[in-house]
Amino acid sequence: MLHSISYLISGIVLFSMTVFPTGVLQADDTTATLHGAVVEAESHEPIEAATVSIAGQEASTETERDGSFIFNELNLGEYTLIVTAEGYDEKEVEVSLQSSEKEVIIELQPAY
């Protein structure tokens, strides 16, 4: 009987190590968070209410008062951000997500 319980426990441990290699659930290693800020190119003052969009996707967000923005759960890979704000030239920025987190600072030029 003792051997049966020992085999059962060993089986449960081996199964859990196979399904959950570290013994706990882990976050998906194929997604990333992209965050950053949009600022004025010369003064580096934050630009509030700028629109940051991802080319070819429906994803877009508006910057906060401090110029910050965030996109969560993006697949790893290459993206083109399109940034627009009233009174500034539109800007496209190439971003490569190769790890779980990436920060970018985007400088916009005033439109004259």
N, C-alpha and C positions, 0 to 999 in steps of 0.2 A: 504494500500500500504506500509506503514512504517513497519507493522508487517511482510509482505512478504519479504522485503529487510533484515530485522533483522533475519528471519529464514534462508534466503539464506546465509548470512554472517556466522551465527552460524554453518550451515552445512559445509561450506568451511573450517572453523577453525577446526571443529571436524574431518573432513576428513584428513586435513593436519597433525593433531596431531596423527592420526592413522597411516598414511603412513610414516611420518617423526616425530618420537616421540619428538625430541628436536627442531624441526622446521628447521633443516639443515641436509644435508646428512652427514653421519659419515663414517669413514674408517671401513673396515671389521675387526671385532673383532676375526676372526678365522685365521688370518695370522700374520706373524712376520718377523722381520728383524734380521738376524744373522750376526754379524760382529765381527772382532777381528784382531789378529795379530799372525804371526808365527815368533818365535824368537829362537836363539841358546840357548840351555839349560843353559850353564855355564855363558856366557857373557851377555845374554839377548839382543844381537845385533839382529836387524831385519834381516830376511831372505827374500831376493827379489827373485821373480820368482818361489816360491814354489807353487805346485799345491794342492789346497784344493778341494776335491770332496765329494759328498754326496753318501754314499753306496746305491746301488739299484736304483739310479736315474742318469739321464744324466747331472745333474747340477754339474759344476765344475768352478773354477776360479783360476786365478794366482795372487799371492800376488804382491803388489806394492813395490816400492823402500823402503818404511818404514815398510814392512812386513804385511801391512794391507790387509784385504779381506772383502767382503760383499756378502751376499745372501739376496735378497729382496723377499717379498711375499711368504714365506714358510708357509705351514699349521702348526698349533700348533701340537706338538707331539714329538716323540723321533727320533733322527737321529744319524747316525754314520758318522763322518767325517774321511776321509782318506787323510793324508797329506804326500806328497812326495817332496823331494828337492835333487838335485844333491849334493852328499857328505854327506848326512844325512840318518839316519835310518828312514824307513817309520813308521808312527804313526797313530793309530786309536783312535779317541776321541768320547765318547758318549756325546750327547748334548740333553737336554730336553728343548723344547720351550713351556713355559707355559704362557708367556705374549707377548706383542707386540714387545719386543726388548730383545736381549740377546747378551752379549759380552763374547768372550772366548780368552784367550791367550794360544797358543799352543807352547810348548817347544820341539824342536827337538834335538836329540843327534847326534853328528858327527859320521859318519861311519868310523871305523878303519880298 
